[in-house]
Amino acid sequence: MMHLKRHPHANVIDLGVGDTTQPLPTTVTASMADFVHGLSTASGYKGYGPEQGEKALRKAISVAFYKDMGIKPSEVFVSDGAQCDITRLQLLMGPNLKIAVQDPSFPAYIDSSVIIGQAGKFVDNAGKYKNIEYMTCGPQTNFFPDLPSISRTELIFFNSPNNPTGHAATRKQLEQLVDFARLNGSIIIFDSAYAAYITDDSPKSIYEIPGAREVAIEVSSFSKFAGFTGVRLGWTVVPEELLYSNGFPVMHDFNRIMCTCFNGASSIAQAGGLACLSPEGLRAIQSLVDYYMENARMLVDALTSLGLTVYGGKNAPYVWVHFPGSKSWNIFAEILEKTHIITVPGSGFGPGGEGYIRISAFGLRHSIIEASQRLKYLIYQKQN
Amino acid sequence: MMHLKRHPHANVIDLGVGDTTQPLPTTVTASMADFVHGLSTASGYKGYGPEQGEKALRKAISVAFYKDMGIKPSEVFVSDGAQCDITRLQLLMGPNLKIAVQDPSFPAYIDSSVIIGQAGKFVDNAGKYKNIEYMTCGPQTNFFPDLPSISRTELIFFNSPNNPTGHAATRKQLEQLVDFARLNGSIIIFDSAYAAYITDDSPKSIYEIPGAREVAIEVSSFSKFAGFTGVRLGWTVVPEELLYSNGFPVMHDFNRIMCTCFNGASSIAQAGGLACLSPEGLRAIQSLVDYYMENARMLVDALTSLGLTVYGGKNAPYVWVHFPGSKSWNIFAEILEKTHIITVPGSGFGPGGEGYIRISAFGLRHSIIEASQRLKYLIYQKQN
């Protein structure tokens, strides 16, 4: 990396990639280690599991995350992660349709769409793909699209809490989104990977919204709330009521994709996931979430005390900082050069992210404290 | 299952699905458990790994399987299994090309091709998809296609040792295959998932053949030789010299697919894979392979002693039994009804499998002994 070449002795703090840093709770690793040791015994050995995931885990997910929402274990498909499921969903839908994405948003929706062949040409001066509908989600509209101005698309990717803005859509916003999808015959692919970080009463699942079962698929993951970024475990919910326009259940097609293109998540990761969802596991996981959210609060406090306009950090471990009139890459470069802190330029999340940077709160506490001080000093210098 | 409804007390022996049954070596599970315990410590915690796999594992694979073949660690992409990689390769190649497959062969090549949209219509009376080139591989041609009669396709899926026939292609056959691909500008997708079961001097990798680096991708897996069917670990080799007709390296595109549509194999499975490839691990794994091959020999002996025509079982843990003039499904049903043994009807692997059944040697020893006796008794009854 060039920065380290120029500053070989710099103590670089990486608050760029949203990668977890806290050790896993011992209750989770003990369960996985037990399962692993079992694999070398005649009674504990297990070969192929069901492609859709172990029954016990599907049930535990439906109880832990979808209580009172009517999601059955058979509607939960366990996977090796949300990003992989997003590609499988694109594969399911094929190249001949249009997608809408929040702008800014997690790049995987667009990147996988480009690979499947839905995106069309990249238009340089707009920073957009021709066939993709970009739904601007900025502070002017409380980070929600102006739906009446959005063209109808077959798929709508919607991430809440949003990466990078940290905004969790309100109940009213999600009601509007579900209405919009029902009216247009669109399918919402709702990415709730950060739902565990919600601290207010924003919905944690699209299925909290009446009518969502007929129009929405939900993709989620153990990566961010349980620190499973390397262990690899996620899930996708496809409700029975979700039908193609010809009346065929989408669930049957998704099941076919899972059985043809996937062979199940690692049995060890699944044992770990089940341990996360035990009462003891859930308590332990919550303390991981609290840790990162305390980091986020510290970053938000430091930056707002300097008069900066800061979003996120309340319902998500991302802080979204606005530098009106500046270019994301210039802000990124200046912060890196002067404080040795790696952030992500907002424009990497779409043209709507221009003028912003994203700071991840997934760091170690001492790095967050040090980073806050360095940022304060930098901005103090600039202001005086 | 209907059979169990009709025979609720039957002791059913499943020699159908090729699923491993032997416990993992303790040297492998101990390494995985150590890694897992490390995940709850500050020094041992790991988040996202490289999408292409841990460097040490990529290197160990290149040494263990491709010694003297010039495969570099950077050409090895670690994954969650061969079936998943086959889909990712189809995704890479897109819908607008033709594929050739051995007939009979592992159904995933065709199934994933159907999902991508390459296969065309299914022609019922032929039992074939219109756009797929079926390369008949029967005993008349020593289980190798009559290449001069095969149309040019962009991709050639080739599985050796073959599932279901158990045939390992000879060096001469593979030389012909590589020549054929070079002449036609085709890419071979060589599936070597059963290479560890080869007992004669048949090549274990396509890269043993000079010139293969320019025309072949190799897909392989820890599932069958290390019992990792549930743990999930595989790899794909894409050599630097493999180029599209416009000169662009296929490797760069595959790398992009891995980074966009995949987030790395489970770090725990990777730790297990590394342990399998240590000197101690390799010895332990070899005894698993020997166990299944002893099973295969017992099945082959029992069936040949009855005068049946039996293939496979020598270089692969599958026994391929010919019942000339009979329909696969009828043989399957009769064996199930009279002996309570589950096999796989050969026609499930393509029209070239008609008249055969596949018996898996991945069972427990006592099941294999019991199954051999039941089969002997059934056939003795039929013959007398």
Contacts between the chains, C-beta under 8 A, distances in Angstrom:
chain1	res1	chain2	res2	distance
A	17	B	48	7.1
A	19	B	47	4.0
A	19	B	48	5.0
A	20	B	47	4.9
A	21	B	45	7.1
A	21	B	47	6.7
A	22	B	45	7.1
A	23	B	39	6.5
A	23	B	40	4.7
A	23	B	41	5.6
A	23	B	42	5.8
A	23	B	44	7.5
A	23	B	45	4.4
A	24	B	39	4.7
A	24	B	40	4.8
A	24	B	45	7.0
A	25	B	40	6.6
A	26	B	40	4.8
A	28	B	40	7.4
A	29	B	36	5.1
A	29	B	37	5.7
A	29	B	39	5.3
A	29	B	40	4.3
A	32	B	36	4.7
A	32	B	268	7.1
A	33	B	33	4.4
A	33	B	36	4.7
A	33	B	37	5.8
A	36	B	29	5.1
A	36	B	32	4.7
A	36	B	33	4.7
A	36	B	36	6.1
A	36	B	268	7.5
A	37	B	29	5.7
A	37	B	33	5.8
A	39	B	23	6.5
A	39	B	24	4.6
A	39	B	29	5.3
A	39	B	230	7.8
A	39	B	231	7.5
A	40	B	23	4.7
A	40	B	24	4.8
A	40	B	25	6.6
A	40	B	26	4.7
A	40	B	28	7.4
A	40	B	29	4.3
A	41	B	23	5.6
A	42	B	23	5.8
A	44	B	23	7.5
A	45	B	21	7.1
A	45	B	22	7.1
A	45	B	23	4.4
A	45	B	24	7.0
A	45	B	227	7.6
A	46	B	230	4.8
A	47	B	19	4.0
A	47	B	20	4.9
A	47	B	21	6.7
A	47	B	227	7.3
A	47	B	229	4.1
A	47	B	230	5.3
A	48	B	17	7.1
A	48	B	19	5.0
A	48	B	229	4.7
A	48	B	230	6.1
A	49	B	230	5.6
A	80	B	80	5.8
A	80	B	232	7.7
A	80	B	263	7.4
A	80	B	266	7.3
A	81	B	263	5.0
A	83	B	261	7.3
A	83	B	262	7.5
A	83	B	263	5.1
A	84	B	261	6.6
A	84	B	262	5.9
A	84	B	263	6.4
A	87	B	91	7.6
A	87	B	260	7.3
A	87	B	261	3.8
A	87	B	262	7.7
A	91	B	87	7.7
A	91	B	91	6.9
A	91	B	115	6.5
A	91	B	116	7.7
A	94	B	117	6.9
A	95	B	95	7.2
A	108	B	260	7.0
A	111	B	260	4.6
A	112	B	260	5.9
A	112	B	261	6.1
A	115	B	91	6.5
A	115	B	256	7.7
A	115	B	257	6.6
A	115	B	260	5.9
A	115	B	261	6.7
A	116	B	91	7.7
A	117	B	94	6.9
A	227	B	45	7.6
A	227	B	47	7.3
A	229	B	47	4.1
A	229	B	48	4.7
A	229	B	263	7.9
A	230	B	39	7.9
A	230	B	46	4.7
A	230	B	47	5.3
A	230	B	48	6.0
A	230	B	49	5.5
A	230	B	264	7.3
A	230	B	266	7.4
A	230	B	267	3.8
A	231	B	39	7.5
A	231	B	266	5.8
A	231	B	267	6.4
A	231	B	268	6.4
A	232	B	80	7.7
A	232	B	263	6.6
A	232	B	264	6.9
A	232	B	265	7.2
A	232	B	266	4.5
A	232	B	267	7.7
A	256	B	115	7.7
A	257	B	115	6.6
A	260	B	87	7.3
A	260	B	108	6.9
A	260	B	111	4.6
A	260	B	112	5.9
A	260	B	115	5.9
A	261	B	83	7.3
A	261	B	84	6.6
A	261	B	87	3.8
A	261	B	112	6.1
A	261	B	115	6.6
A	262	B	83	7.4
A	262	B	84	5.9
A	262	B	87	7.7
A	263	B	80	7.4
A	263	B	81	5.0
A	263	B	83	5.1
A	263	B	84	6.4
A	263	B	229	7.9
A	263	B	232	6.6
A	264	B	230	7.3
A	264	B	232	6.9
A	265	B	232	7.2
A	265	B	266	8.0
A	266	B	80	7.3
A	266	B	230	7.4
A	266	B	231	5.8
A	266	B	232	4.5
A	266	B	265	8.0
A	266	B	266	4.3
A	266	B	268	6.8
A	266	B	269	5.3
A	267	B	230	3.8
A	267	B	231	6.4
A	267	B	232	7.7
A	268	B	32	7.1
A	268	B	36	7.5
A	268	B	231	6.3
A	268	B	266	6.8
A	268	B	268	5.1
A	268	B	269	7.1
A	269	B	266	5.3
A	269	B	268	7.1
